[in-house]
């Protein structure tokens, strides 16, 4: 049965940030009994309505957000998020991305932050990954979070590192996501 979701727009964005969608999918997985495991989520198109519908089913090519969630015992299911036919004016939430990245150290195609101070773990990872893209690849392009394939929940970090490992020009990248020195997944930006 479809579930209605409502999201706030962060900062000056006019779309639902991928981190909000990711957190909604992890929450939905927990409601279905999977509190830890692996998530492979793709963001194919931006969602411009704060009101969305979440469904548990196999994704189609038309779904802007599609995830496969799997547990350690082999249980798996698909979750999809689409814009609702109903809409309303979005609530706004402050979001200071430079503050999230404060204290991070850039490498050639990597970024590290010791003792992260931002509490939302996926926001932390995505903000750091975006910063390394803007600083090390192309600051004129609007880089967006397009996929995460890895562990959930994201472990409590004492140290976070993202390393760009694959790059197709300025169209697509894949980065290793390391938390406390261990790789927990891959993050894609386009």
C-alpha positions in Angstrom: 0.0 0.0 0.0 1.4 3.4 -1.0 2.6 5.7 1.8 2.5 9.5 1.6 5.6 11.4 2.5 6.3 15.1 2.9 9.7 16.6 2.6 11.1 20.1 3.3 13.3 21.8 0.8 16.8 22.5 2.2 18.5 25.8 1.8 17.5 27.5 -1.5 16.9 24.2 -3.3 13.6 23.8 -5.3 13.7 20.0 -5.1 13.9 17.3 -2.5 17.5 16.6 -1.6 18.7 13.1 -2.2 19.8 12.8 1.4 16.2 13.4 2.6 15.0 10.6 0.2 17.8 8.3 1.4 16.8 8.8 5.0 13.1 8.1 4.2 14.1 4.9 2.5 16.2 3.7 5.4 13.3 4.6 7.8 10.9 2.6 5.6 13.3 -0.4 5.6 13.3 -0.3 9.4 9.5 -0.2 9.5 9.6 -3.4 7.4 12.0 -5.1 9.8 15.3 -4.4 8.1 17.2 -2.1 10.5 20.6 -2.9 8.9 21.9 -4.3 5.7 22.7 -3.0 2.2 21.0 -0.4 0.2 21.4 0.3 -3.5 19.5 3.5 -4.3 19.5 5.5 -7.6 18.2 9.0 -8.0 17.3 9.2 -11.7 15.4 12.5 -11.7 14.9 15.3 -9.3 11.7 15.5 -7.4 10.2 19.0 -7.3 7.2 18.4 -5.1 7.5 18.1 -1.4 4.6 15.6 -1.3 5.7 12.1 -2.5 4.5 8.5 -2.5 6.6 5.6 -1.3 5.8 2.1 -2.6 7.2 -1.3 -1.9 7.5 -3.0 -5.3 10.0 -3.7 -8.0 11.2 -0.4 -9.6 10.5 0.6 -13.1 12.4 3.0 -15.4 9.8 5.7 -14.7 10.6 5.8 -10.9 12.7 8.9 -10.1 14.0 7.2 -6.9 14.5 3.4 -6.8 16.1 1.3 -4.1 16.9 -2.3 -3.5 17.2 -3.1 0.2 18.7 -6.4 1.4 19.4 -7.8 4.9 22.0 -10.1 6.1 19.7 -13.1 6.0 19.1 -12.7 2.2 15.7 -10.9 2.6 15.3 -8.2 0.0 12.7 -5.9 -1.5 12.4 -2.8 -3.6 11.2 0.6 -2.6 10.3 3.5 -5.0 9.5 7.1 -4.4 7.5 9.2 -6.8 6.0 12.7 -6.8 2.4 12.6 -5.6 -0.4 14.0 -7.8 -1.3 16.2 -4.8 1.1 19.0 -4.0 1.5 21.9 -1.7 4.0 24.7 -0.9 7.2 23.2 0.5 8.4 24.0 4.0 12.0 25.3 4.1 14.8 24.0 6.2 18.1 25.8 6.8 21.1 24.0 5.4 24.6 25.3 5.7 26.7 23.0 3.5 30.0 24.9 4.0 29.6 24.4 7.8 29.0 20.6 7.3 32.4 20.5 5.5 34.3 22.7 8.1 37.6 21.2 9.0 37.7 18.8 6.0 41.0 18.3 4.3 41.2 18.0 0.5 43.6 15.7 -1.3 44.1 15.3 -5.0 40.8 13.5 -5.5 39.8 12.8 -1.9 38.5 14.5 1.2 38.9 13.6 4.8 37.2 14.9 7.9 38.3 13.8 11.4 35.7 14.0 14.3 32.8 15.1 12.1 30.5 17.5 13.8 27.4 17.2 11.5 24.9 14.7 12.9 23.0 13.5 9.7 25.5 11.0 8.3 24.3 10.8 4.7 24.2 14.7 4.6 27.8 14.6 5.8 28.9 12.2 3.2 27.1 13.9 0.3 28.3 17.4 1.3 31.9 16.2 1.5 31.7 14.3 -1.8 30.2 17.4 -3.5 33.0 19.6 -2.1 35.7 17.3 -3.5 33.9 17.4 -6.9 33.7 21.1 -7.0 37.3 21.7 -5.7 39.1 18.9 -7.6 37.1 18.3 -10.9 34.9 21.2 -12.0 33.4 24.0 -9.9 31.2 25.3 -12.8 29.1 22.1 -12.9 26.2 21.5 -10.7 27.2 18.1 -9.2 24.3 16.0 -7.9 24.2 12.8 -5.7 23.0 10.1 -8.1 23.5 6.8 -6.4 24.6 5.1 -3.2 25.4 1.4 -3.0 26.5 0.3 0.4 25.9 -0.3 4.1 23.1 1.1 6.2 22.9 2.5 8.7 26.0 4.5 8.2 28.2 3.8 11.2 29.0 6.5 13.7 32.1 8.3 12.3 35.3 9.3 14.0 36.8 9.7 10.6 35.2 10.0 7.1 37.0 9.8 3.8 35.8 9.9 0.2 38.0 9.0 -2.7 37.1 9.4 -6.3 38.0 6.0 -7.9 36.3 6.2 -11.3 35.6 9.2 -13.5 33.9 9.7 -16.9 34.9 13.2 -17.7 32.6 15.6 -15.8 29.6 13.4 -16.4 29.9 10.7 -13.7 32.1 9.6 -10.9 32.3 6.8 -8.4 33.8 7.4 -4.9 34.8 4.9 -2.2 33.1 5.8 1.1 35.2 5.0 4.1 34.1 5.4 7.7 36.6 4.8 10.4 39.0 3.4 7.9 36.6 0.8 6.5 34.9 0.9 3.1 31.1 0.9 3.6 30.0 1.6 0.0 30.3 3.5 -3.3 28.8 6.9 -3.9 28.1 8.2 -7.4 27.8 11.8 -8.6 26.8 13.1 -12.0 
